[in-house]
Amino acid sequence: MVLNAHITSLNIIPTLQDKDSLGTNERTDNFKVLNLHTDEFDTTNVKHHIIITCDRSGSMENGSSGETKINQTKHTIINIFRWAMENNYDIHFTLVIFDNVVDILFEDVVVTRDNIVDLTSIINVDVFARNSTDIGASFNTVRKIKEKYSAEDVKMSHIFMTDGVPTSGVVNRDDLVKLLPDIETQYFIGFGVDHDPVLLSKFAEKFTNSYYFVDCMENTGNIYGEILHNIVNNLLSSVEIESSIYQMYDSVNDTWVNKLCIKNISVDSQKNIHLKCSWEDIYNLHEKNRTEQLLSISYKMNKFVGNNTDSIVVDSEINSYNYVYKFLWKQKVLELLYKFKHSPLKYSRDEIKTLIDDMRVYIEEKNLGTDEFMKVLQDDLYIAYKTCHKAEAKIFISSRHESSSNERAVMVKNINTRSMSQPIFITRSFNQPAEMKDEEDEEDDEFDDYEILQDMNSLNLNRQQTRISRTVSAPNNI
């Protein structure tokens, strides 16, 4: 069996006291957590063709601390090639660079000790920032590469990176979506706060967990490392969860559903699904002594590692009140982030502040000041609070929502830069009343001593991903 599952609940059959202690939203429903965990599995026999498409438009010359975005990108690509050379994965690379002109630097290349120096030299010499941005033309080139090298036994993947908006060729978002190459696995990276998050989100809609935001230079390698891990160590193409009693939280659409499909789960990784079931149904089941399986789970393996399609039985239910209650806090945070990432100016910052204050009380009562799970949730709220009324609100809040809902190890952590060099915060409206300006400044000051977690989220970081991220992020020593 490659997939395991168990449910943890607040209480299987609650007492009246337990019910009264819950928040308003939990008085009618019992909240549970379904944990899915994949086993170790050897995926090194899979043949890969990875197309990396990188923006080299003029804005890539911007940067901070003496490091430009174009140089950081080159550094990361070289480290990716070094990682591929030093490991046993069967990977062919194609490197596409674009501004208003598209060039293919390497095509269907296997990185070896014999060619690594030449490849590195070409990257360092031929990749430099210039001109405008034609995303559509890069997609057309990738499509031709896909058609040229497509094979039944080769898993083709596409990693696309841009730091701006299309300024040349096709610029309409919907028209650009139509130009997306027909490749099953694709990831889209926005480098810096000047890219178009709506456009990249549209690109990523059909690809689960595929839009990333590079908020600072040091996160570049970690993001590419996480993406490479997802590609080369992909184990399950899909998992379907269905129940007539339980509802599952769909964080993509902020809805509760009776059938949920999760795509692309890697080796030795976990997914936590939020469930709810009415207390009335639970009492009825208990009184009737029903013991049948109330939740069906089936999975399909990645076709390149196996053809198995199977169903699994959920382990006996575990009762862990404090453990599940932390996920209730996460549920509230996800719902709030969802609202603010779509319409940040529609809602009041006070709503975020209230949840921050309530969570602080809970953390103090439960002595969770050093708990990483709760710390990540606090970071989510802090970043949402600090950016929700700024020009970059959608980028930062969407990114935190993506990382939290998809349980990523890499998270946005830097909200003090704009395009990697200038402060992000926009000037307050000139016609805003003075007393309102002072009030908002005081509210901001209240959280000025807050420190965001700077490390990757270790709760979502496994050994294989750690090794890849460290290699891709390591100083260039070639």
N, C-alpha and C positions, 0 to 999 in steps of 0.2 A: 504494500500500500504506500503510495507516495504522498497522500494527503490525510491529515488527521484533524479531528474537530472535537471541541467540547464547549459546553455552555456554562457560564457562570451567572448566577442571578442574585438579586438583592435578598430575596427570600422565596423559597418554593411555595410555601403556604404561609403568608404573613399573619402576624397578630395584629389586633386593632392598633396597638401602640406603634408598631412598625409603620402602618399605613399613615397614621397621624403625623409621624415624624418626617414624612416625605414632603417634597415641594408640591406646589399646586398642580403642576403638569403630571405628577406621578401618582396622584390619588386614584385615578381611574385605570391606569395601566401599570403592569409590572415590567420593569426594565431589566433586560438581560444582555449579556455580551457573548456572541458566538466567536470563538477563536479558531481560525484555520491556520494550520502549520504544515509546510511542505518539508519533506525529508531531504537528506543529502542525496545527490544524484550526479553521475558523471555525464557532463554535456560536452566534453572536449572532442567528441567524434563528429559534431555537427559542422558542416561546411558553411562559412559565412562570407557574404560580400557586403561590406559596410561602406556606404557612400557618405562622405562628410562634405557638406556644402557650407562655405564660410564667406560672410560679407567682408569685403575689403574696401568699402566706400570711404570717402574722406574722413568721416566722423570717427572711424576706427583709430585715428591718430590721437584722439583724446585719451586722457588717462590721469592717473594720480601717482604721487610719490615717485615720479620719474619713469613709471611703467605705463606704456600705452596699451589700449585694448588689442591692437593688432599684434603687438609683441607678446602679450599674454596668451593670445590665441595660438600664435606660432609655437610658443613654449609648450602649450598643452598638447598640440597635435604631435609634436616631436616626442613627447612623453608617451602618448598613446601608441605611437609606432614602436617605441622602445619596449613598452609593456607587451605588445603583441609579439615582438621578437623573442622575449624572454619566457613566454608561456607556451602551452601546448595547444592553444586554440587554433583551428584551421581558418584563418581570416585573410581574405583579399580586400584591399582598400582601393577606393577611388577618391581622390581629393579634388573638389570643385571650388574655385574661388570666383567671386563675382563683384562687380560694381555695376556700371552700365554695359560692361562687356563681361562675358563668361569665358573662363579658361579652365581646362582640365590639366592639373599639374601631374597627377599620376592616375593611371587607369588600370584597374584589375591587378594591383601589385601585391605580392607577398613580401612582407618586411623580413629581411635576413641580415646577418652580420656582414654579408658581402655588399649590401646596398644601402645600409642605414646611414652611412656617412654621406653618400651622394644624395639621398632623399632629404636629409637634414640641410645640406647645403642649398638645395633647390628651394626649400621652404624659406630659409633665411634670406635668400637673394631675391626670389620672385614674388614673395608675398609682401605687399606694402599698400598703404592706404592711398586711395585716389578716387576722384569722380563721384558719380551719383549711384543710386540703388535701383537695380532692375531685378526684382524677385521673380517675376514671371519668366524671364529669360533663363534664370538658373533652374527653375522647375522644368522647362522644356529640355534643357541639357540632361538633367537627371532622368527624365523619362526616356530619353534615347539610350542612356547608359543601361537603364533597367531592361529595355527591350533587347539590347545587344547581349547582355550577360545572364539573362533570366534562365534558370535551370531548375528542374524539379527537386534536385537533391541539394540545392543551395538556398540558405535563408538570407534574403536580401533585406537590409535595413538602411534607413536614411536618417542622418542627423543634420538638421538645418539650423544655422545660427545667423542672426542679424542684430545690429545695434540701432536700427533706425526704421524709417517708414519708406515704402516704395516712392521714388521720385522720378522714375524713368520707366518707359514701357507701360505695361498694365498697372494701374494704381488702385482701381476699384476693388474693394475687399472681396465681394462676392465673385467677381470675375477671376480673382487670383485663386480663390478656393477651387474653382473649376479646373485650374491648371495644375493642381496638386498631382504629382506622379502617382501611379497606381502601385504603391508598395505597401505591404501589409503592416510593417513595423516602421513608424516614423516618430521622431522627436524634434521639438521646436524650442530653440533657446533664444530668449531675448537678453541681449547683453547691454546692461545699463538702462536708465529710466527713460531714455528717449525713443525706445522702440514702441511699436503699436501692440499693446497687449490684447486688444480686441481682435486684431487680425490673427495673431498667433493662436489665440484661443479658438478662433474659427477653424484654423488649420488643424488644431488638436482635437476637435470635437469627436471625430470618429476613431481616435486613438486614445485609449485609456492611459491616464497618467503620463502625458507626453508633452506638456508645456512647462518649461523651466525659465526662471528669471535669475540672471547673474547680477547680484546686487553689489558685489565687490570682487576685486581681483582674486583674492585668495580662495574664493568659492568656485572659481572656474574649473579647476581640476577635479574638485569633489563632484561637481555636477556631471561632467563628462564621465567620471568614474562610475557614478551611480547609473548613468544611462548605459554604459558598456556592460556593466554587471547585469542589468535587466535584459540586454540583448543576448549575451553569450551564455548566461545561466538561466534562461527562460525554461521553465518546466511545464507549466500548465497554460494552455491557450485560453481556457475559460473554466469557470466554476459557476454552476447554477444552484441557487438556493430557493426553495419553494415551500410554502406552508399555507394552510387554510386557517390556522390559528394565530401564528406569529406574523408580525409585519417587520420588514427590514428597512433600515434607514438608507435611502439613496441620497448620498451627499452631493452628487452631481446636480440633482434637480431639487434637493431639499424637500423630498417627499417620503412617505412611508408606503411601502409596496409589499405585496404578498409573493412576488417573484423578483429576485435580484440576480443579475449576471455580473460576475467579476472577471475581467480579462487580464491575461499575462501576469502570472505569478511565478516568481523566480525560485530557484533552489534554496532550501533552508531559510525560508522567510515566513512571515506571519501576517495575517489580516484579521482585524477585529471588527466584527459586524455588530451594529447596534440593533437589538430586537426589542419589540414590546408586544405584550399580550394583555388583554383586559383582565382585571382581577376577577370579574364575574366568570369569564371562561375558565380561569384557573380553578376556581371553586367548583364549577360544574364538572370539570375533568376529575378533580379529586374525589367528589362525591360518587361519581360513576365508576371510579377505579379504572379509568382508561389508561392503558399502557402502550398503545400503539405509537409508532414513530410519528411525531407531530411535525417534523421538519425533514424534508428530503434534500439531500445534497448530492449532486453529480458533477463530475469533472471530465474534461477532455485534455489529454496531454498534447503538448506541442508536437506537431506531426514530424518534426525533425529529430525528436528524441524517442518517440514511440507512438503507437497507434491506439493506446489504451483509452477507453471510455468506460468509466465505472461510477458507482455510487458508493457512498460511505455512510456508516451509522455514527451518530453523535454519541460521544462518551456520556456516562452518567452525569447528570446535572450537579454542579458544585454550588454551594451556597456561600458566598463571600461578600458580605454587605459593604465593607469599606472599599474593597477592590472595585466593585461595580459602580459604587457611588462616584468614584473618580471619572468613570466614563460618562456618567450623567452630566458632570461638569463639562466634559468634552462635547457632549451633545449640544449643550446650551451655547458653547463657544462656536461650534460649527454653524449652528443656525444663525447666530449673530453675524459671523463673517460672511455667510452667504448673502444676507441682506445688504451689508455694506459694500461688498465687492461689486454688486450689480448697480446699486443706487446710493453711493456714499453720501451724497448731499441731501438725500431724502429723509434721513434719520438723524436724531440728535446724538451728539457725542456723550451726552449724559447717560444714555442707555449702556454704552460701553463702560463708563465709569462706575455705574451701579453694579455691573457684573464683576468688575475688578474688585470693588470694595467687598462684595459678598464672598467672593472667592478667597480674599485675604483672611476674612473671619474664619472660614472653614479650614484653611491651611494652618492658621494659628491654633484652632481648637484640636486639630488632629496631629499637630506636630509634624507637618509635611513641608517644612521650610527647605529641606534639602532633597525633596522628592522630584526627580527629573520629569516625570509625567506631568505633574502640576506646574512645574517651572515652564515647560513648553507652552502650556495653556496660558499662563500669565504673559509670556512673550507674545503670543498671538494677540491677546487683548491690548497689550501695551502698544504694539506696532499699529494695530487698527486705530487706537485712540489718537496716536501721534500723527497719523497720516490721513485720517478719514475725510478731512476738509481741505486737503491739499491737492494740487494738480496730479500728483502721482498716486492717489489713493487706490485706484483700481489695480495698479501694478503690484503694490506692496500687499494689499489685503487679499487679492486673488492668489498671490504666491503663498502666503501663509495658509490660506484655505486649502490650496492644492497639496501642500506638504503635510498638513495635519490630516486631511480626509484620506489621502493616499498613503499615509504612514511612511513618508520619506525620511531618510536619514539627513538629507541636506535641506537646510531651511534658510530663508532670508534672515539676515542678522544685522545688516548695516543700513540704517535709515538716516545717515548723516552726510550722504553724498548725492550730488546730482551729476550725472554723466561721468561719474568717478572723480570729480574734481570740485564741484561747487555745492554749497548747501542746497538741499532739495526743497526746503520750505518756501512756498511762494508768499509774496507780500499780501497782507490782509487787504480786503476790499477797502478802497479809499473812502467809501461812503458808509462804512460800518461805524456805529456810534462809539464814542471814546470809552464809555463805561463798559460796553461789551468787549472791546479790545482788552481792557484791563482785566476783566473777569476771565477771559480765555487765557491770558498770559499767566494768571495766578493758577489756573487749573493745570496748565502745562508745567509750571514750576513744581507742582505737587509730585510729579513723577520724574523729575530731573535726576534723582539719585538712583533710578532704577537701572540695572545692568542686564542686558540681553545675553542669553547663553551663547557663547562663541563657538563651542564645539558642535560637531554633528550630533544628531539625536541617537545616542547609543542604543536606545530601546528598539530602534528600527535598523540597526546596523549589524550585519552578520560578517563572518570572517572573510568570505570571498570578496564581498563588496569593500571591506576595509583594505584588503591587499591591493585591489585595483585602484581605489581612490588615492591611496598613498603613493602608488607608483606614478599615476597620471599627474598628481600634484607635486611630485618631488622636484627639486631643483634640476634644471637641465645639465646633465653631465656628459653629454655626447660631444 
